[in-house]
Amino acid sequence: MDKIEVVDAACPQCSPEEEVMHTVVKNHLIKCEKCGFIHRLPHEKKRQVDLKVIVSREGKSFPQHVKVNEDEELHAGDEFIVDVGDEVSGVRIQSLELKTGGRSEHAKVTAVRAIWARAIDEVIVKIAVQRRGETESLDYKINGDYEFTIGDFMKLQGYDVFITAIKERDGGIFKREGKSIKAKDIKRIYSQVLKEERRSVGEGLKASKSKKLGNGKRSA
């Protein structure tokens, strides 16, 4: 004779709030012994914990909170949305502050005291502009998902420049023409002002290779 497996679970038909005895029919199907209703075994809700998130934006930091499943593991580089009241920010984890002290790039949620993150929905990109042997540094605010491409032309604070190289935040410097990198992943863009003779034929440049971004701000 087969062994009958018995479980306690809420019955959506006769006892949605209080657990009653059920017998397992097959797989995840169970039968209520009180009313005979057959239904799926309810999935256990994952417990969530409230974690503090320190978000860095434009050199300033501000605290927020996010709910995370207790059994999750967090890693530096993970991206998520922080939504508190009217504040909604796309952020990327930079490091994890541990309850035992110190920081780590990966840890179980239960071991984390606070998440240190950087806002990536809108970022400041530093652009080095080389002109007549001198280099000027400009700051430009733009959506974090905007892509800059090496070899592209753009107008920046009255200059017609082209991108010669891009340095990633967590990588090296790329110089291959056609390589595209999102603003949120960029540490610095290197560009060069077009020569006067090249400006005179600027109208002949392909439209796809021209980007007008507006005015940047000088950085100290």
C-alpha positions in Angstrom: 0.0 0.0 0.0 1.4 3.4 -1.0 2.2 5.8 1.8 -0.1 8.9 1.9 1.8 12.2 2.3 0.0 14.8 4.4 0.7 18.6 4.5 -0.8 21.6 6.2 -1.7 24.4 3.9 -4.3 27.2 3.4 -7.2 26.2 1.2 -8.4 28.9 -1.3 -11.9 27.3 -1.3 -12.8 26.9 2.4 -9.9 28.2 4.5 -7.8 30.9 2.8 -6.5 32.4 6.1 -5.9 29.3 8.2 -3.9 26.1 7.3 -5.9 22.8 7.2 -4.8 19.3 6.5 -4.2 18.3 2.9 -3.1 15.1 1.2 -0.6 15.2 -1.7 -2.2 14.0 -4.9 0.8 14.3 -7.3 3.7 16.6 -7.8 2.6 20.0 -6.5 -1.2 19.2 -6.4 -2.8 18.7 -3.0 -6.4 17.9 -1.8 -8.1 19.6 1.0 -9.4 17.1 3.5 -12.0 19.5 4.8 -13.8 20.3 1.5 -12.2 18.1 -1.1 -10.9 21.0 -3.2 -7.8 20.1 -5.3 -5.3 22.9 -5.9 -1.6 23.6 -6.2 0.6 23.7 -3.1 1.1 27.5 -2.3 4.7 28.7 -2.9 6.3 30.0 0.3 6.8 33.7 0.1 10.5 34.7 0.1 11.3 36.8 3.2 12.6 40.3 2.4 14.9 42.5 4.4 15.3 46.3 4.3 18.8 47.5 3.3 20.3 50.9 3.5 21.6 52.2 0.1 24.1 55.1 0.0 23.8 56.6 -3.5 26.5 58.8 -4.9 25.5 61.3 -7.5 27.6 64.2 -8.8 30.0 64.0 -5.8 27.3 64.0 -3.2 25.9 61.0 -1.3 22.4 60.5 0.0 20.8 57.5 1.9 17.8 55.5 0.6 16.4 52.1 1.3 15.6 49.0 -0.8 13.9 45.7 0.0 15.9 42.6 -1.1 15.1 38.9 -0.8 16.9 37.4 2.2 18.4 34.5 0.3 20.0 36.7 -2.5 23.7 37.3 -3.0 24.8 40.8 -4.0 27.7 41.7 -6.3 29.6 44.8 -7.3 28.3 45.8 -10.7 24.7 44.7 -10.0 22.1 47.3 -11.2 18.7 48.0 -9.7 16.1 50.7 -9.1 15.8 52.6 -5.9 12.3 54.0 -5.5 11.4 56.0 -2.3 8.6 58.4 -2.5 9.2 60.8 -5.4 12.8 59.7 -5.8 13.5 57.1 -8.4 17.1 56.3 -9.3 18.9 53.7 -11.4 22.0 52.7 -9.4 25.0 50.3 -9.7 26.6 48.6 -6.7 30.1 49.8 -6.1 30.8 47.9 -2.8 29.1 46.3 0.1 29.6 47.3 3.7 29.6 44.2 5.9 28.1 43.8 9.4 31.4 42.4 10.5 33.2 45.5 9.3 35.1 46.3 6.1 33.8 46.1 2.6 33.4 43.4 0.0 32.5 43.2 -3.7 30.1 40.3 -3.1 28.2 39.0 -0.1 25.0 37.4 1.1 22.2 39.8 1.9 22.2 38.7 5.5 25.8 39.7 5.9 25.4 43.2 4.5 25.0 46.4 6.6 24.7 48.8 3.7 25.0 49.0 -0.1 27.3 51.7 -1.6 26.1 52.5 -5.1 26.5 55.1 -7.8 23.6 56.7 -9.7 23.7 55.7 -13.4 20.4 57.1 -14.7 22.1 60.5 -15.2 25.9 60.8 -15.0 28.7 63.4 -15.4 31.1 62.4 -18.1 34.6 64.1 -18.1 35.8 65.0 -21.6 39.4 66.0 -22.2 39.6 68.4 -25.2 43.0 68.7 -26.8 43.6 72.0 -28.8 46.8 73.6 -29.9 49.0 71.5 -27.6 46.8 72.3 -24.5 44.2 70.1 -22.9 41.0 71.4 -21.4 38.7 69.3 -19.2 34.9 69.6 -19.5 32.1 68.0 -17.5 29.0 66.9 -19.4 25.8 65.7 -17.8 23.9 63.0 -19.8 21.8 59.9 -19.5 23.8 56.9 -18.3 22.7 54.7 -21.2 23.8 57.1 -23.9 26.6 55.6 -26.0 29.7 57.5 -27.1 31.6 56.1 -30.1 35.3 56.5 -30.8 35.7 58.3 -34.1 32.4 60.2 -33.8 32.3 64.0 -34.2 30.5 66.3 -31.8 30.1 69.9 -30.9 31.1 70.8 -27.4 31.2 74.3 -26.0 31.8 75.9 -29.4 34.4 73.3 -30.4 34.0 70.8 -33.2 35.8 67.8 -31.9 36.2 64.1 -32.6 36.6 61.3 -30.0 40.0 59.7 -30.1 39.8 57.4 -27.1 37.6 56.4 -24.2 38.7 55.1 -20.8 36.3 52.8 -19.0 35.7 52.9 -15.3 36.7 49.3 -14.6 38.8 48.7 -17.7 41.5 50.1 -20.0 41.7 52.8 -22.7 40.1 52.0 -26.0 41.2 53.6 -29.2 39.6 51.5 -31.9 37.3 53.5 -34.1 33.7 52.4 -33.9 34.0 51.1 -30.3 30.9 52.3 -28.4 30.7 52.6 -24.6 27.8 53.7 -22.4 28.2 56.9 -20.5 27.7 55.2 -17.1 30.7 53.0 -17.8 33.0 55.8 -18.9 35.7 57.4 -16.7 37.0 59.8 -19.3 36.7 60.7 -23.0 39.6 62.0 -24.9 38.9 64.2 -27.9 40.7 66.5 -30.3 39.6 69.8 -31.8 39.3 69.6 -35.6 41.9 71.6 -37.5 40.7 74.7 -39.3 41.0 73.2 -42.7 38.9 70.3 -41.7 36.2 72.6 -40.2 35.8 74.2 -43.6 34.5 70.9 -45.0 32.5 70.0 -42.0 29.2 70.1 -43.9 30.6 67.2 -45.9 30.8 64.9 -42.9 28.3 62.1 -42.7 25.3 63.0 -40.5 25.7 59.7 -38.6 29.2 60.7 -37.6 28.1 64.1 -36.1 26.7 64.5 -32.6 25.7 67.8 -31.1 25.6 67.4 -27.4 25.3 71.0 -26.3 27.5 73.0 -23.9 29.7 71.3 -21.4 30.9 72.8 -18.2 34.5 73.4 -17.4 35.8 71.3 -14.5 38.4 72.4 -12.1 
